[in-house]
Amino acid sequence: MTDDNGAAATDATWAIELTPEHPPARIAELASLAEAEGFDIAFASSHYFNRDPFVTLSRMVDATDELRLGPGVVNPYETHPVKLAAQTATIDELSDGRAVFGVGAGDRSSLANLGIDREKPLRRVLETFDVARDLWAGETVTHEGTFTARDASLNLEERSIPVYVGAQGPHMLRMSAKHADGVLINAAHPADLEWAAGEIERGLAERPDRSSGARSDPRGGEFESLAFASVSVAGDETEAREAARPPVAFIVGGAAEPVLERHGIDREAAEAVSNALERGELNDAFGHVTPAMIDAFCIAGTTETVADRFEAALEHVDGIVVGSPLGPDLEDAVGRASEALAMATECNAE
């Protein structure tokens, strides 16, 4: 990644995803550790089967001083967009202005489990953060679109909260670059990130106030592109790769055909993973994950291996979100991920 003058970027953003599959108190401790290790942002992931991300974030607020915090990512189907705006504004108030808003369309299969049809995802996400911005600015909002809000307002002081859109497909990537403050690219491999960077540049070219060559943001900040990468790091390479099997299985299960082709993933092997997931046979699905799948969809290995992969990723993005699973030992993984990011950032600066 280069800056506007063509110089190598040195100030990569370090972010981390903490999954509330553990009690909020432990997630708060991990957030404190992440802050001490130099991370800039901590996202609390949102899945209906885990603890509530906003309750967890409130505990993370108490455990940290400077770390930016937010959901990463919530979807505007399970919860009404106005409610999401209020919840995020509450975290911003509690943290004295440290909140970020990670929003995306959500996982289609998880929403289907709740009887929710993910209709018009791009419009839904865009309308969600457009309305949220108006609400945070103190406006009373009436909206008729993919959702309805009539005379809605928030009983909170005006706030300015950065919006990061979770994206993978070309349309969502371009939309985020055109309208949001940042993007969370659901990818770990340099080939996927390079492709995504091209789509993002197309979106940036259409920003309302974009001057030639400027990565400017209409609200005065800078658009930020982050790789939201599944990472598994440990002292032992084999243990790190074994811990990567569950998230990789779910990534493969939802991967589009062009993505599988890009990485030469065997179609029958991918179908074996998908079919096992649909049957609810998780251990079987994890067992069908191949080494090629781990290489394509996760950054897994020792600190040195992960640092090399981070360095390659940073050629295409402004920073990295160290995403689930992190590693077989979470506390150890936070420290190793920080070390790997430091090594990768130093290499990119040279």
Secondary structure, 3 states (H helix, E strand, C coil): CECCCCCECCCCEEEEEECCCCCHHHHHHHHHHHHHCCCCEEEECCCCCCCCHHHHHHHHHHHCCCCEEEECCECCCCCCHHHHHHHHHHHHHHCCCCECEEECCCCHHHHHHCCCCCCCHHHHHHHHHHHHHHHHCCCCEEEECCCEEEEECCCCCCCCCCEEEEECCHHHHHHHHHHCCEEEECCCCHHHHHHHHHHHHHHHCCCCCCCCCCCECCCCCECEEEEEEEEEECCCHHHHHHHCHHHHHHHHHHCCHHHHHHCCCCHHHHHHHHHHHHHCCHHHHHHCCCHHHHHHHCEEECHHHHHHHHHHHCCCCCEEEEEEEECCCHHHHHHHHHHHHHHHHHHHHC
